[in-house]
Amino acid sequence: MLVIFDWDGTLCDSTDKIVTCMREAAADLGLAVPEVEAVKNIIGLGLPEAIQTLFPGLESEGVEAMRQGYAHQYVVADAVPSTFFPGVEETLDALLSGGHQIAVATGKSRAGLNRVMAALGVQTLFHGSRCSDETASKPHPLMLHELLQEFATPVERAVMVGDTEFDMEMARRAGMARVAVDYGAHRISRLVPYEPVACLSLMTGLLPLVAEPD
């Protein structure tokens, strides 16, 4: 089976870092600093889409300045790398041992994903990935379609695991089974309407869901 994971808030405990960096970048540019929940609401989108959602009146030059400011803040903050949530490393190892393919579909940029993967020493762990700056942003299903095509996998043999409405909606549009986690950016009550096959409090709960029948 092809198991596709969101990154921030699903595999990696980085939600608070994203919130802090977005708020500090806004303050540096003299923009109204968004509330914590407002920033959590846009986690999962590509960065330009996230900025436009938080600051709807911002012109293109302002969006670019905010993008650069956020990127700078995040690189500085990443001097202390984010870590995987409990149970994630164990789950990934078990999936690989079980012959599954694992991939990432994220709102991060390619440079950002490469940097955090290198910091965690997992550059070669995943079989594939798609980032928002090289395809359509969530909740458009294009990145899932591209991964299915890359792995020559029918949608019935794939599952998307995520923590936001954008992950759930993307998978629903792709006709893909979806699994929600309740410890990420969006409250689980917001994910349940998307009919995930399961809602997990610990990533290891994914393993029986993808176990192949004897």
N, C-alpha and C positions, 0 to 999 in steps of 0.2 A: 504494500500500500504506500501511496505517496502522502506524507504528513507535512502540511504546510503551516508554518508558525508565523504569527506576527512577532515582532521583536520587543519594542518598548511596552512594558506593562504586562507582557505575556511570558516571555523568556527572561527578560532583563529588568531588574528593579531600578528603573530610570525615570519613573513618572515625576518624582519630586524634583529631580535635576532639570527636566524639561520645563517644568513650571517656573522654577527659580530663574533659569536662563532667559526665558521669554519675558518675564516681568522685569528683569534687570536690563535687558536690551531695550525695552520700551521706555524705562526710566532714563536711560542714557540718551535716548533720542528726544526726550521731552514729550513723549506721548502719554496719554492716560494709561496708567498701569492696570492691566486687566485683573479681575478677581481670579483667585486660584481655581475655582470651579470652571470659570470660562476657559482657562487654558487647558484644563483637563478635558474639556468638551471637544477640543480640536486635535488632541493627540491621536495620531493615526493617519491624519491627512498629510499630503505632501506639504513641505514648508511654505511655499508661496500660497497655496490654498488655505493653510492654517492662518497665515498672517492676514490675508484678505478677509477671512471670516472674523477674526478678532478686531480688525481695524478696517471696517467696510468703506470708509471715506478716503483711504490712503491711495495716493497716486502711485504710478508704477515706480517712480524714483524712490518714494517712501517705502514701498514694499521691498525694493532691493536693499535699501539702507537697513531696514529691519532684518532682512535675511542675513546680511553680513554681520550685523550686530549680534544676532542670536548665535550664528555660527562661531563667532569669536568667543562669546560667553561659554558656549558648550565645550569648545576646545580647552579653555582654561579650566572649566569645571571637571573635565575628563582627565585632568592630572591625577585625580582619584577615580579610577575606573568604576563604572557600575558593575554590579555582580548579578549572577543568575539567581532567580528565586529558588527557594528550597525545593528539592525534588526534580529540578530541571535537568541537571547533568546526569542524574541517575536514569531519568526517562529517555534522554537522547541516546545514552549508551545502550539501553535496553532495546530501543527501536532499531538501532544499527545492528546489534547482535541478532535481532530477529529478522533481519533481511529487508527491513523497510527502507524507503528512501525518505530523506528529510530535506526540507527547503524552507526558505524565509521569504515572506512577502511583507514589505515594510514601507512605512511612510518616511523612513530615513533616506538621506542621500546615499549614493554609492560610496562616496568618500567617508561619510559618517559611519556606515555599516562596516566598511573595511577597517576603520580605525578601532572601533570597539571590538570587533572580532579578533584583531591582532592583540589588543590589550588582554583579552581573555584567553588567547592562545587557541582559538577554534577556527582559524582561517580555512582549514581543510576538513572540518567536521561535517559541514552541510554539502549536499550534492548540488544545490543550486539556490539562486536567490533572485528577487526582483526588488528594485528600489524605485521610489516615486519620481526620481529625476531621470529615469530611463524608460518610463512607461506611464500610463495614466494613473493618477492618484486614486486611492480608495475614495468612495465605495465602487468606482467603476471596476468591473471584473476583469479587465484586460490582463493584469499581472497574473491572475490565476489561469486564464486561458493560455497565456504564454508558457507558464510552467507545465501545464498539462501537455502542451504541444512538445515542449523540450524533452519531457520524460516519456512521451508517447503513451500516456496514461489516460484511460477513460475517466470521466468525472466521477463515476460510481466507485472508482478505486482510489479516491482522494478525500481528504478531510482538511478543513481549515480550522486552526485553533487561534482564538483571539480574545481580546479584552474590551473591545469597543464596538459600538454600533456600526462603525465603518467596516470592521472585519466581518461582522455578521451579515450586513447588507451586501457586501461584495460577494461573499460565498453564496448567499441566496440568489443573487443575480446570475451567478455562474452555475446554479443548480447543484451546488456542492454541499455535502454534509458539513456541519459546523459544530464546534465545541467551544463553549464559553468558559472563561476563568473569572472568578469573583474577586480577585485581589488586585485588579488593574485600574485603569483610568476611569472607566465608566461603571456605575453601579449595576449589579447583576439584574436588578429590576428593569433596567433599560435593554438588556440583552435577551431576556426571556421571550419577549414578543417575536423575536426572529426564529423561534423554534429550534434552538440548538439541541443536538441529540443528548447532550449532557452539560451540566454546569459544575466545574471543578473548583475545589478549594486548594488542591495540591496537584501538581502536574502529573505525578505518578498515577493518578486516577485515569489518565489517558490510556495506559497500557492495556487493560482488559477490553477497552472499546475497539482497539485496532488488532487485537489478537486474531490470528488466522485459525479457522476451525480445523480440528484434527482430521 
